[in-house]
Amino acid sequence: MKSHISIQNLNAFYSDHQALRDITIEIPEKQITAIIGPSGCGKSTFLKCFNRLIDLTDGAKASGKIIVDGIDVLNGSVDITDVRRRMGLLPQKPNPLPMSIYDNIAYGPRLHGIKDKKKLDQIVEKYLKIAGLWDEVKDRLKSPASKLSIGQQQRLCLARGLAVEPEIILCDEPTSALDPVSSQHIEQQLLKLKKYYTIVIVTHNIHQAMRLADYVIHLYLGELVEHGPANEVFENPKEERTRAYINGTFHIDLKIDKELDLKGNVCPYNFVYSKQALHNLEKGKTLKVIVDDPTAVTEVPRGMEADGHEVLSVKQINKTDWEIVVRKKE
């Protein structure tokens, strides 16, 4: 395994709260590395340290080393703009720039000095093709990016990130806001792209990690629990906490205060009914929701977390049904 990112004694803090604790690990080159673990375990913070986005949060700081091509990106003297150019980010929610489809892709290359129209045309076409979007938008490149569907916007963001020619693609739950078909599009593109890029993906969807990952990192409460080749971690985990998380039994002894069967409902009703049920519970109490709508598997946890509640578990319980366990915020 050839390493591309070397992480040494990484710690991260939000004011007095320590989010990551002494993480040391090597991330392999031109493979997909999945970071897994329950909500609040430090997955997104870990990713934000790579491209120094953690710097943008008041009171946040990271220490230790993250070495890419011999350069410590946490060193105070490095060019942060260059660090972020080398690490393309595919965020949780699509964030197209308020301009045309064409200008979204051309924006980065222009920023880095490319002005020639023919060269920009080639770049726009190349990366829209790589992102699997060219055939859908080639006849309306001048139309606003905001007119695209959410799934198309996420592939546009992927193309935009690739257009500045990064070495590494960071993905922070990149399909959590998407429908199943759009999610599949993104997953297919990532599998193709690993030939050329090192990809690190944060996902709360264990099945997505199983589909995509070559290498797995399991975090819990900011600590590194286990890591290794995906087939070894998923088929024969060394740590009991990893086995419990993969099998969806991590919170098996958790007291459930209310159970809600929402099979037969679709989003947004799944989220609305879950929110109403949680509203009627006391602070700190837990709600178990059973759903059979694939969209609800991502939308209900995402909506609950956005409201400040803690998603304790998301697991598939049979071929069609999923169980979501949420604790009401204190």
N, C-alpha and C positions, 0 to 999 in steps of 0.2 A: 504494500500500500504506500503510494507516494503522497506525502503530506503537502497540502497547499496552505493551510492556516494552522499556525502553532499557537495554542493558548496556554499561558503559563500563570498560575496563581491569580486568576481573575476574580476580583471582588467588585461588587457594585452596591451602591447605597442610594436610597432616596431619603435625604436628611438623616435621621437616626435609624431608619429601617434598612437592614442589610438584605438585599434582594438576591445576591449571588455570593457563594462562599468558596473561595480557594479552588476554582475550577482549573484543572490542567488537562488538556486533551489535544490530539492532532485531528484535523479534519482533512479527509482525503481529497486529492485532486480529481476533477472530472468524474465525480460521482454525486449522487443525491444523498445528502445527509439529512435525516429527519430528526428534529428535536421534539420529543414527546414528554408528556407529563400532565397532571391535572391543572386546572385553572389556578393561577396565582403562584405557580412553581418557579417562575423566572424565565420562561421560554422567550418571551418577546424582549425582555430586558437583555438577555444574552445576545440576541440578534442585534439590538440597537447599539451594543458596544462595538460591533464589528465596523459599522460605518459612522460611528461617533454621533448617531442621532440622540444618544443618551445625554449629550451635551446640551440639548435644546430644552431639557426639563429642569426647571428651577430646583436647586437643592440636590440634584443627582450628580453622582461622580463614580468613576470606575478606576480601579488600580490593577496593577499586574501588567502583563504583556500580551498583545495579539500581534503575532508576526506574520506578515504576508510578503513573500519575496524578499526576505531579509530586513524588512522595514516594520518597526513597531508602530502600529496605527494609533496606539494610545499615548505615544510620546508627544509632549506638548509642542514640539517644533515641527511636526509634520504638516503638510498642506492638506487641510481637511477637505477642500474641494476636490483634490486629486484622489483622496481616499474614497470619497463618495462616487466619483466617476468610475473607479475601478470595481465598485460593488453596487451593481444595479439592484434596486429594491422594488419588489412587487408587493404592495401593501394589502391589508385586509379588505379595504374598500377602494374601488377604483377612484383615482383622482385626476381625470384628464384636465389639461390646462384649458382655460376659457378661450379657445381658438380653434381653428380648423383641424381636421384629421391630419392633413399634410403638415401643418405647422407644429402640431404636437410632436411628430417624429423629428422634424427638422430643427426643433428648438435647441436641443443639446449640441448637435454638430455645429450649428451656427455660433453657439456660445463658445465653442472651442476653435473658432476661426474659419470654418468652412463657409464660403460665400457663393461659390460657383453653383449656378442653378442646375446644371446638368448633373453635377456630382451629388447635389442634394436630392434630385429626383431619383437617382440610383439608390441612395441610402434609404429613402422613404419606401421605395418598392421592395428592396431587399429585406428590410426588417418587418414590414407588414406581411411579407410572404413567410418569413421565419415564424412569426406569431400566428400564422394561419388565418390572417384577416384580409389579405390583399384582394382575393376574388369577391369578397363581400362589399368592399368599399372603393375599389379602383375607379368607379365612375362617379364618385361623390367626394373626392379628396378635399374639396374646398368647403364642404358643409361642416357645421359645428360638431366637434367631438361629442358634445352633450346630447346630440340627437341619437347616438348609438345606444343599443341596449346595454344593460349592466355587464353582461358577459362579454360583449364586444369591447366595451370600455376597458375591461380588465386586460383583454388581449392587446388593446392599444397601449396600455401602460407598460405591458411587457415589451412591446416593440420599441416604445420610447426609451425604456431603460437600456435595451440592447444597442440602440443607435449610437450611444457614446462609447461603445466597444469596451464593456467591463470585462473583468476576468472572472468575477464571482457574481452569482445571482442570489440575492437574499429574498426569501418569500415568507411573509408573516401571515399565516392562515389565508393564503391567496384565493381560496375558493369558498370561504365561509359566507360571503354575501351573494353567492351565485346559485342558480338553479342547477339541478343535476347534469343537464346537457352541457351547460357552459363550464361546469366544473370538470367534466370529462375532457372538453377541449383544452383547458389549461393543463391538466395532467398529461395529456398526449404531447403537448408542446414541450413540457419540462423533460419528459423522457427522451425526446429527440435532442434537446439542447445539451444534455449532459455529455455528449460527445465533445463539445467545445467549451463548456463552462463547468466550474465547480458550483454546485447548487446546494444551498442550505435552506431547508423549509421547516418552519414551525407549524405544527398541526395538532389539533385536539382530536382529530378523527383517526383512530388507530387503524382503521381499514385503509384509509388513504396512505398512511405511513407504510403499511404492508404492501400496497400496490406500487409505491414509488421508490422506497428507500433502498440504497445499497449499504448504508451505514446508519446506525441509530444511536442517539444520545438520549438517555432518560434522566430528567431532572425532577427533583422533589424538594420543595421548600428551599430552593436556591442552591441545593447541593447536587453534585453529580452522583447518581445512583449506580448507573451501569452504562457501558457503551461497547460497541463492537459491530461486526458485520451484521446486516439486517437478518439474514437467515439464522444466524446463531442466536441473536437476541430474541427473535420472535419464536423460534422453535425450541430453544433450550436456555431460557434466561438464567443467569447465575444468581440473581438477587430475588428474594421472595417478593419485595415490593414491586419489582418489574413484572414478575409473573402475575401478581394480583392486578396490576394496572392493565396489562394486555388482556387478561381474561375478564376484565370488567367487574372484578370482585373486590376492588380496592376499598370500597366502603360497605362491604357486605354486612358489617355489624352496626351500621349506622341506624339510629332510630328514625323511622319515617313517621311524621306527624299527620300527613294527609296524602292520599293517593288519588290521582285523577286520570281516568281512562278517556283519552281523546281520540281513540281510533275511529276512523271514518270522517274526521275533520281535516280541513286543509288550512294552510297559512293564508291570512294572518290570524284566523280564528284560534288556532292552537296557542299562539302567543297570548292573545287577548284573554282566553279562558284560564290559561296558566297564571297570568298576571292577576286576574280577579281572585283566583283561589289563594294565591300568595298574600294578597292584600288582607284576606280574612284571617291569616295566621299571625301569631305573635312573632316579635323579632327573634331571630335565631332559630326558628322552627324550620323543619324541612318538608319539602313537597316532592313527591315522586309523580312524574307525568309519563304516561304511556302513549306513544304516537305511532302511526303507521304511514305518515306522509314524509317522504325523504327530505323535503325542503325543511320540515320542522326540526330535523336532526341538527341543522346548523342555525336556523333562524331563532328557535326558542332559546337555546343557550346564549346566542349572541345578544338577543334582546334582554335577557335576564341580566347578563353581565353589564350591558349598557345602563340598566336601571340600578346597578350597584349591588346586586345580589351575587352570591357565590355559587357557581355551578360545580357541584361535587363529583358528578359522574355522568357520562354519556356512554351507554353501551347497547349493543344489539342483543336482544333476548331470544329472538327466533328469526325465521326467514323474512318476516315482514315488519316486526315490531321492534321499537327502540324504547329504552327507559332513560329518562333524564331526571336527575336528582338535584334539587336547588335548595340552598339554605337562604332564608330571608335575611337581609342585611340587618345588622344590629342598630 
